[in-house]
Amino acid sequence: MNKIAYLFGAGASRNALPIVNEIPSRLKNLIELLSSEKLQLSTEEKFTDIGLKNLESKNVYQKELITDLQWLLDESSKHASVDTFAKKLSIKRESKKLNKLKVALSIFFIFEQTLNQPDKRYDSFFASIHNELFDFPENIRILSWNYDYQFELSYFEYSGQSEISNIQTSLNINHKYGDNHQRDKFGIYKLNGTTGLYSDNGWKQYMYATNLNVEIDINFINQIVRKYTAAIYLNNISSNFSFAWERENPEKSIVEMAIEASKDSIALVVIGYSFPFFNRDVDRKIIGGMKNLKRVYFQAPDAEVLIERFKAIKDDVENIELIPKYDLEQFVLPNEL
């Protein structure tokens, strides 16, 4: 059976989530939402169950979250992208600020995905590749640079499950601290991790919100602010997404899992991914491991540009057919399927 690999980038979620130049205005909207009178948490109640000493009121931490989102807005507006700002913090070894960035950015995307329906192309994709027994093709591997929940939210209607963690198990989703890796099975490999938290070296996983198919009300705000407080103030809680340049545990490397899963692919479908310089080392490792590639499909408005960037990633392209795809209505389903 011919193995097909997909490589997803931010453009794959374009119809649901903001692209780089849209993030500032959407951050402003979230700050206004969290500042609205009807969504203010109590000035007297406290998060007594998270293990913090000298706790402030829930409302104090809500205001701190708003301050962090404003900081993210101000700082990201000064840089070409949030990734650029994150890289600068990493170089300067400002780990607390980098963690604050990850937490604030994660919460931003949680709200965006609660407020907006998933990109409909994911729904069509699942409908196309599912067989009548509700199984996924064993020859498809999906590698994604996105830490969003578009796969999970789109699969909600098929699975009947509401909790994100359960859906991730059903989809065989693998990330930095979530190893569902099965060599001969359909799988999704999140190279930047996923929007969530972990403790105890990855043994315990936490979601900012267990279910995003809900209304944004005071209970949802309480859930988010509680996780925010734990993520910022507890030393044993960390963000479950990382950037490409950050080192990870070599014994549990998502990159190595992705290489192993996709190395015998004969076709690669690149969807909405621009091969940014920050990711180049990892891209070279993964794509360089695909020794049997015959065709690569590039789905994007500027597909020709992506083809040129791809040539900088993989040396031996003489015998590989590089095919641009400009129709963005549905994700490409290659002839090799």
C-alpha positions in Angstrom: 0.0 0.0 0.0 1.4 3.4 -1.0 2.1 5.6 2.0 1.1 9.3 1.7 2.3 12.0 4.0 0.7 15.4 4.6 2.5 18.5 5.9 0.2 21.1 7.4 1.0 24.7 8.1 -0.9 27.7 9.3 -2.6 28.2 5.9 -4.5 25.0 6.5 -6.5 26.7 9.3 -6.8 30.0 7.4 -10.7 29.9 7.4 -10.9 29.5 11.1 -7.9 31.2 12.7 -6.1 34.5 12.1 -2.9 34.7 10.1 0.0 36.7 11.4 -1.1 40.2 10.4 -4.6 39.6 11.8 -3.5 38.5 15.3 -3.2 42.0 16.8 -6.8 43.0 16.0 -8.1 39.7 17.3 -6.1 40.0 20.5 -7.7 43.4 21.1 -11.1 41.8 20.7 -10.3 39.1 23.3 -9.0 41.7 25.7 -12.3 43.6 25.4 -14.2 40.3 25.9 -12.4 39.4 29.1 -12.8 43.0 30.4 -16.6 43.0 29.9 -18.6 43.4 33.0 -20.7 40.3 32.6 -17.7 38.0 32.5 -15.9 39.2 35.6 -14.9 36.6 38.1 -15.4 37.0 41.8 -13.3 39.5 43.8 -13.8 37.3 46.8 -13.6 33.7 45.7 -10.2 32.0 45.3 -8.7 29.0 43.4 -8.2 27.1 46.5 -7.6 23.7 44.8 -4.5 24.4 42.7 -1.9 24.4 45.6 -0.8 28.0 45.7 0.0 29.8 48.9 -1.1 33.4 49.4 -3.8 33.2 46.7 -5.4 36.4 45.4 -9.0 36.5 44.3 -10.1 35.0 41.0 -10.6 38.5 39.6 -7.0 39.5 40.3 -5.7 36.6 38.2 -8.3 37.4 35.4 -6.8 41.0 35.3 -3.3 39.5 35.2 -4.3 37.4 32.2 -5.6 40.5 30.5 -2.3 42.3 31.2 -0.4 39.4 29.7 -2.6 39.4 26.6 -1.9 43.2 26.3 1.8 42.5 26.7 1.6 39.9 23.9 -0.3 42.4 21.7 2.2 45.2 22.3 5.3 43.0 21.8 4.1 41.0 18.8 3.2 44.3 17.1 6.9 45.3 17.3 8.1 42.1 15.5 7.5 40.4 12.2 5.6 37.6 13.9 5.0 36.1 17.3 7.5 33.4 16.4 10.2 36.1 15.9 9.5 37.6 19.4 9.6 34.1 20.9 12.9 33.3 19.2 14.3 36.6 20.6 13.2 35.6 24.1 14.8 32.2 23.6 18.1 33.6 22.5 18.1 36.0 25.5 17.3 33.0 27.8 14.2 34.8 29.2 12.4 31.6 30.1 9.7 33.2 32.2 8.7 35.6 29.5 8.8 32.8 26.9 6.5 30.7 29.1 4.2 33.7 29.6 4.1 34.1 25.8 3.2 30.4 25.3 0.5 30.6 27.9 -1.0 33.8 26.6 -0.8 32.6 23.0 -2.4 29.3 23.9 -5.3 31.0 25.6 -5.8 33.3 22.6 -6.1 30.3 20.3 -8.5 28.6 22.7 -10.8 31.5 22.6 -10.5 31.9 18.8 -11.5 28.3 18.3 -14.4 28.5 20.8 -15.8 31.6 19.1 -15.3 30.4 15.5 -16.3 27.2 13.7 -13.5 24.9 12.5 -12.2 25.3 9.0 -14.7 23.3 6.9 -12.0 21.8 4.8 -11.0 19.5 7.7 -14.6 18.2 7.8 -14.5 17.4 4.1 -11.1 15.8 4.5 -12.4 13.4 7.2 -15.5 12.6 5.2 -13.3 11.7 2.2 -10.7 9.5 3.9 -13.1 7.7 6.3 -14.2 4.3 5.1 -17.6 2.7 5.8 -16.3 1.0 8.9 -15.3 4.5 10.3 -11.6 3.6 10.1 -8.8 5.8 8.8 -6.6 4.7 5.9 -3.5 3.0 7.4 -1.3 4.6 4.7 -1.8 8.2 5.7 0.5 10.2 8.0 -0.2 13.8 8.9 2.7 16.0 10.1 1.5 19.4 11.3 3.3 22.5 12.5 0.0 23.8 13.9 -0.7 23.5 17.6 -4.4 24.3 17.2 -7.3 22.0 17.6 -8.7 22.1 14.1 -8.4 18.3 13.6 -10.0 17.6 17.0 -12.8 20.0 16.7 -13.6 18.9 13.1 -13.7 15.2 14.3 -16.1 16.0 17.1 -19.2 15.4 14.8 -17.8 12.0 13.7 -16.7 10.7 17.1 -19.6 11.7 19.3 -16.9 12.6 21.9 -16.8 16.0 23.5 -13.5 16.0 25.4 -10.5 17.0 23.4 -8.2 14.5 25.1 -10.4 11.6 24.1 -10.6 12.8 20.5 -6.8 13.0 20.4 -6.6 9.4 21.3 -9.1 8.4 18.6 -7.1 10.3 16.0 -3.8 8.8 17.2 -2.4 12.3 17.8 1.2 12.5 18.8 3.0 15.5 20.2 5.9 16.3 22.5 4.3 14.8 25.6 1.6 12.6 24.2 3.0 9.5 22.5 0.3 7.5 20.7 2.8 6.5 18.1 1.9 3.3 16.3 4.1 2.5 13.3 1.5 0.9 11.0 -1.5 3.1 11.8 -3.0 6.4 10.7 -1.5 9.1 12.8 -1.2 12.9 13.3 2.2 14.3 14.5 2.1 17.8 15.9 5.7 19.0 15.5 5.1 22.1 17.6 3.2 20.3 20.3 -0.4 21.2 21.1 -2.3 23.8 23.0 -2.3 22.5 26.5 -0.3 21.9 29.7 1.6 19.1 31.3 3.3 18.1 34.5 5.5 15.3 35.9 7.6 15.2 32.7 4.6 14.7 30.5 2.8 12.0 32.5 -0.1 14.3 33.3 -1.8 16.3 30.6 -4.2 19.2 31.1 -6.4 21.1 28.7 -7.1 24.8 29.2 -10.7 23.8 28.5 -11.9 20.2 28.2 -14.6 21.1 25.6 -14.6 24.0 23.1 -18.0 23.3 21.8 -19.6 25.5 24.4 -20.7 29.1 25.0 -18.3 31.5 26.5 -19.8 32.3 29.8 -18.6 32.9 33.4 -18.0 29.1 33.9 -15.8 29.0 30.8 -13.8 32.0 32.0 -13.4 30.5 35.4 -11.9 27.3 33.8 -9.5 29.3 31.6 -8.3 31.6 34.4 -7.8 28.7 36.8 -5.5 27.0 34.3 -3.7 30.2 33.5 -3.0 30.8 37.2 -1.6 27.3 37.6 0.5 27.6 34.4 2.1 30.9 35.5 2.6 30.3 39.2 3.2 26.5 39.6 6.7 25.4 38.8 5.7 21.9 37.8 3.2 23.0 35.1 4.5 23.7 31.7 3.1 24.6 28.2 2.6 21.6 25.9 3.8 23.4 22.8 7.3 24.3 21.8 8.9 26.1 18.9 11.1 24.3 16.3 14.4 25.7 17.7 13.7 24.5 21.3 15.5 21.3 22.4 13.4 18.4 23.5 13.9 15.1 25.2 15.7 12.9 22.7 14.1 9.8 24.2 10.6 11.1 23.3 11.4 13.2 20.2 8.3 14.1 18.2 10.6 14.8 15.2 12.1 11.2 15.4 8.6 9.8 15.6 7.5 11.8 12.5 10.6 10.7 10.6 9.9 7.1 11.4 6.2 7.4 10.5 6.7 9.1 7.1 10.1 7.9 5.8 8.6 5.4 3.3 6.1 7.9 1.8 5.9 8.0 -2.0 3.9 11.2 -2.1 3.8 14.3 0.1 1.0 16.9 0.2 2.0 20.3 1.5 -1.0 22.4 2.6 -0.7 26.0 3.6 2.9 25.7 4.8 5.6 28.2 3.8 8.8 26.4 5.0 9.9 29.3 7.3 13.5 29.6 8.0 13.0 28.9 11.8 11.8 25.4 10.9 14.3 24.6 8.3 16.5 22.2 10.3 13.6 20.1 11.3 12.1 20.2 7.8 15.4 19.0 6.4 15.5 16.0 8.8 11.9 14.9 8.1 11.8 15.5 4.4 15.3 14.2 4.0 14.2 11.0 5.5 11.6 10.5 2.7 13.8 8.5 0.4 11.0 7.1 -1.8 9.3 10.3 -2.8 7.9 10.4 -6.3 5.6 13.4 -6.1 5.1 16.5 -3.9 1.9 18.5 -4.1 1.9 22.2 -3.0 -1.5 23.6 -2.1 -1.3 27.4 -1.6 -2.0 30.6 -3.5 1.7 31.0 -4.0 2.5 27.4 -4.7 5.4 28.2 -7.1 7.2 30.1 -4.3 6.8 27.1 -2.0 8.3 24.8 -4.7 11.4 27.0 -4.8 11.7 26.9 -1.0 11.2 23.2 -1.0 14.2 22.8 -3.3 16.3 24.5 -0.6 15.1 21.8 1.9 15.6 18.7 -0.2 18.7 18.2 -2.4 17.7 15.3 -4.7 14.6 16.7 -6.4 15.6 15.8 -10.0 13.5 12.6 -9.9 10.6 14.1 -7.9 7.6 15.6 -9.6 6.7 18.9 -8.0 3.0 19.8 -8.6 1.4 23.2 -7.7 -2.2 23.2 -6.6 -4.0 26.6 -6.5 -7.6 25.4 -5.8 -8.0 26.0 -2.0 -11.6 24.9 -1.6 -10.7 21.4 -0.4 -7.5 19.8 0.9 -5.8 17.9 -1.9 -6.5 14.2 -2.2 -3.6 12.9 -4.3 -4.0 10.2 -7.0 -1.8 7.9 -4.9 -4.5 7.5 -2.3 
